[in-house]
Amino acid sequence: MLLGGVLVITRKNPVHSALALIVTLLAQASIYLMLYAPFVAGVQIILYAGGIMVLFLFVIMLVSIDRSVRERQFNSQWVVGMIAATALGGLLIAVYTKGTSIFPDRALSIVEGDNTQQVATMLYGQYMFAFEIASLLLLVAIIGAVVMAKKRI
Amino acid sequence: MAPIIQYIESYLGSNQTPGGAGNMFWALVYILLVFVGLSVAVIAMNWLERKILAHMQVRLGPMRVGPHGLLQPIADALKLLLKEDIMPAEADAALFWVAPFVVVLAAFTVFVVVPFGPTHAITDMNIGILFMLGVSSLSVLGIVMAGWASNSHYPLIGALRSSAQMVSYEVAMGLAVVSAVLMTSLNPTGTGTLSMIGIVQAQLAQGEWFIFKFFPLGLTAFFIFAVAMVAETNRAPFDLAEAESELTAGFHTEYSGFRWSLFFLAEYSAMIAVSSIAVTLWLGGWLRPFPNLLDGSTWDLVFSLFPGAAFIFLAAMCFFNAARMPKHPFFRIQTIGLAGFGAVLGLIGLVLLIPGVRVRVQDIFWFAAKVAAFMYLYIWYRGTFPRYRFDQLMKMGWKVLLPLGLAVLILTASVALLQEKIWHP
């Protein structure tokens, strides 16, 4: 996963970056599997790697790449970058060492077979309102895309 | 030595898949068997497609290479292996090399969960159907990579069209699959499940194949899936992206020799994979026809004779055609070859009549027979339907199949709820 992430930001060719992102997302799906959440892993592969990244690749391939491949890669803001990365790393280390109360004591003994049922129960039971709001958000996004792409309304 | 043998034998009595039982040796054996079976099936599909298409077009097809063209796929494979491996000049070498592998990987990994019987699967994930849909959607990425890496406009347009079509029909496929999975939760005991073996066992417990359930909802969902799966695998009549008269050959134009054969292998494996999804979800998987209507030990016996009888029938056809061969000395080798092939088929048929073998092979045979029926349908569609234009294709995917899938899903859910609460509480 780390290798994929590093490749995403260092490759000159945007298609290679998109493919490295796909590798990263597949690695993320396997992390979900290791956390005993097979349903989330499966849905991650279907939606993210198989749907969203395909659309990313469409756009990247239809836009001319020659210019961007030949662009000189620069990192003249490396000072600010280092400060931000150090701050984030310090925050992560602080949470890991001081905030032990938010991490579970031992590996959770979740039954792996129940993941689909539990996600469904929570999503359609307790968080139903948020689910509907999210679908409304997606509807707004679709309408916006159609309006922007149509030639005549 | 003894612990190894004990490890191998510890699985033999269990009623789980090798993956479920955690037995690596048998899992590897099953993987090898599935791989070999799939390769044989792809070779047979190649021959069958050319012969059946030819007979539908009132001509004979390949007749020269072996008796009735039976060795034609081997000749094709040899030709593809010996062809020069070309890479276009400005092509992206890494992507060009990786793309066929990604497509083949996605097409073959899907078979890990395909159930050939109640314990005859490599493993049985409890997200089985989700895994199959997800991994088969990774093949879209391979096609996009192939089209882009060829650095030429025909493959690029072909790849983009092909992947747009596959992504659109995945939505309709998903809706049809969801309405079938919904029906698994109507068991008298137990809950709904996403696992492939669980879906077939739900059909067994409810006493009817899901294609006939809540008539006509099961049938409509099956129809949506049947259309979407043909579009998903880029086969006629949805093969605009790879048809010769339209885009020279679409995304695999610049591939030659072994790389092209990998795409070809992946296409046929994907066809077999989505057909097995359709068979598992709607046609009752490995169950023999009429498991509840014609039950009892005599009907079990009759239906268990089918595998052996099928092979003996094929052997009889081989002998009949060998007798009909021209009596010219040039045809002697072909006649002997055909008769030998018929003898082999007859021996397999006789072996399949042994009671011990009969019981174990039954499930696999019925599953394979149903998938073979789907393969015949694929070839029939190719010989019968004219090609969809690309905008007609996309219009059908989004404007016809998607609303129909939504309607089937809502109606299935409502009827299921009615059944649960009001009719049989």
Interface residues (C-beta under 8 A of the other chain):
Chain A: N13 V15 H16 L19 I22 P38 F39 A41 G42 V43 I45 I46 A49 G50 G51 M53 V54 L55 L57 F58 M61 L62 E112 G113 N115 T116 Q117
Chain B: D92 A94 L95 M125 N126 I127 L130 F131 L133 G134 V135 S137 L138 V140 L141 V144 M145 G147 W148 L156 L160 S163 A164 V167 E170 G174 T191 L194
